[in-house]
């Protein structure tokens, strides 16, 4: 009697490998759009928090220096805080702090909503006095009441869900980040815009 030798094959068949690759590709396709949404929404959040922090810095510096300090939005989500008046050894017009839009929010766009559009259109400048209160800008342009932050259309792909945010400036000069998509409910959600 001869012993029959059994041959055992280790590994994967070509069909098993193709099915695994197909499942991985489908999962990756769904994951990429979710990841892209997450990245872009984080850029919006970073820019909103940065703008809010810049406004608070300008307000605090105005109180500290007992002089007018201006917060200005530049291109994209970049901003600068400058001394509108001389402060100690800092001459008027000197930059206290600046932020580039490439610092965590390169795709974010910012638009403003003014108190009024007449007699001049709004600028992207908010001036604070020595009490930390918003005062008219030196060029008599309207002061914005909020900044709307979103993503430029060229950066958004298919399947991406965005959540634009607002940075609201209060009458007393305070700032807060809010979400305009939050509906009014009882009790009110603190993320809601008023």
C-alpha positions in Angstrom: 0.0 0.0 0.0 1.2 3.3 -0.9 0.7 6.3 1.3 -1.2 9.1 -0.4 0.5 12.3 0.3 -1.9 15.3 0.8 -0.7 18.6 -0.6 -1.7 21.5 1.4 -1.7 25.0 -0.2 -1.0 28.0 2.0 -1.9 31.5 1.0 -4.7 33.2 -0.8 -6.3 32.5 -4.1 -6.5 35.2 -6.7 -10.3 35.6 -6.2 -9.9 36.1 -2.4 -7.3 38.7 -3.0 -9.5 40.6 -5.6 -12.5 40.6 -3.2 -10.3 42.0 -0.4 -9.0 44.7 -2.6 -12.5 45.6 -3.8 -13.8 45.9 -0.3 -10.8 48.0 0.7 -11.4 50.4 -2.2 -15.1 50.8 -1.4 -14.3 51.6 2.2 -11.6 54.0 1.2 -13.9 55.8 -1.2 -16.4 56.5 1.6 -13.7 57.4 4.1 -11.9 60.0 1.9 -15.0 62.2 1.6 -15.6 62.1 5.3 -12.0 62.8 6.0 -12.0 65.8 3.6 -15.1 67.1 5.3 -13.4 66.8 8.7 -10.2 68.6 7.5 -12.1 71.5 5.9 -14.4 71.9 8.9 -11.4 72.0 11.2 -9.9 74.7 9.0 -13.1 76.7 9.5 -13.0 76.1 13.2 -9.3 77.1 13.5 -9.9 80.3 11.5 -12.9 81.2 13.6 -11.1 80.6 16.9 -8.1 82.5 15.7 -10.2 85.5 14.6 -12.0 85.5 17.9 -8.7 85.4 19.8 -7.3 88.2 17.7 -10.3 90.4 18.5 -9.9 89.6 22.2 -6.2 90.5 21.9 -7.0 93.8 20.3 -9.6 94.7 22.9 -7.2 93.8 25.8 -4.4 95.7 24.3 -6.6 98.8 23.9 -7.5 98.6 27.6 -3.8 97.9 28.6 -2.4 100.8 26.5 -5.3 103.2 27.2 -5.3 103.9 23.4 -7.2 102.9 20.3 -6.2 99.5 18.8 -7.4 98.1 15.4 -8.1 94.6 14.4 -8.1 94.0 10.6 -9.0 91.0 8.5 -6.7 90.6 5.5 -7.0 88.1 2.6 -8.4 84.7 3.4 -8.4 84.4 7.2 -5.3 86.4 7.9 -5.5 89.2 10.4 -3.4 91.9 12.1 -3.7 93.8 15.4 -2.2 97.3 15.1 -1.9 100.3 17.4 -4.1 103.0 16.0 -2.6 105.4 18.5 0.9 105.5 20.1 1.3 103.1 23.0 4.3 103.5 25.2 7.3 103.1 22.9 5.1 101.6 20.1 4.3 104.3 17.5 0.9 104.5 15.9 0.5 101.9 13.1 2.9 99.4 14.6 1.8 95.8 14.3 1.3 94.1 17.7 0.5 90.6 16.2 -0.3 89.1 12.8 -1.6 85.7 11.6 -1.3 84.3 8.2 -4.1 82.4 6.6 -1.7 79.6 5.8 -1.5 78.8 9.6 -4.1 76.0 9.7 -6.8 77.5 7.5 -5.5 78.1 4.0 -8.9 77.4 2.2 -11.1 79.6 4.5 -12.7 82.7 3.1 -14.1 85.5 5.3 -16.9 87.9 4.6 -18.2 90.7 6.8 -21.6 92.0 7.8 -21.6 95.7 8.7 -23.8 97.7 11.0 -24.7 99.9 8.1 -23.5 100.2 4.5 -23.9 103.9 4.2 -22.3 106.4 3.9 -19.4 104.2 3.1 -19.1 100.4 2.5 -17.7 98.3 5.4 -14.1 97.5 5.8 -12.6 94.6 7.6 -11.4 96.7 10.5 -12.7 96.9 14.1 -11.3 99.7 16.4 -11.4 99.4 20.2 -11.0 102.3 22.5 -9.3 102.4 26.0 -12.5 100.9 27.6 -12.5 98.0 25.2 -15.6 99.2 23.3 -15.9 99.3 19.6 -15.6 102.8 18.2 -15.8 104.3 14.7 -12.9 103.5 12.5 -10.4 106.3 11.7 -11.4 106.3 8.0 -15.2 106.5 9.0 -15.9 103.2 7.4 -18.6 101.0 8.9 -17.5 98.5 11.5 -18.5 94.9 10.9 -20.8 93.1 13.4 -19.9 89.6 12.3 -17.5 87.6 10.1 -18.9 84.7 8.2 -16.3 81.9 7.6 -16.6 79.3 4.9 -14.5 77.5 2.3 -13.6 78.7 -1.1 -15.6 76.6 -3.7 -12.4 75.5 -5.5 -11.3 73.6 -2.3 -14.6 71.6 -1.9 -14.9 68.3 -3.5 -17.9 66.0 -4.0 -19.5 64.5 -1.0 -18.1 67.1 1.4 -20.4 68.6 4.0 -19.3 71.9 5.4 -20.4 73.8 8.5 -19.7 77.6 8.1 -19.3 79.5 11.3 -19.8 83.1 12.4 -17.6 85.3 14.6 -20.0 87.8 16.2 -18.8 91.1 17.7 -21.0 92.4 20.5 -21.9 96.0 21.2 -19.4 96.1 24.1 -16.6 94.7 22.0 -16.8 91.0 23.0 -16.6 88.3 20.4 -18.0 84.8 20.2 -17.9 81.9 17.7 -21.4 80.6 16.7 -22.9 78.1 14.3 -25.7 79.6 12.1 -27.0 76.1 11.3 -28.1 75.5 14.9 -31.9 75.9 15.1 -33.6 77.8 17.9 -34.8 75.5 20.7 -35.6 75.5 24.3 -33.4 75.8 26.3 -31.2 77.7 23.8 -28.1 76.0 22.5 -25.0 78.1 23.3 -23.6 77.4 19.8 -26.6 79.2 18.2 -26.2 82.6 16.6 -28.5 85.4 17.7 
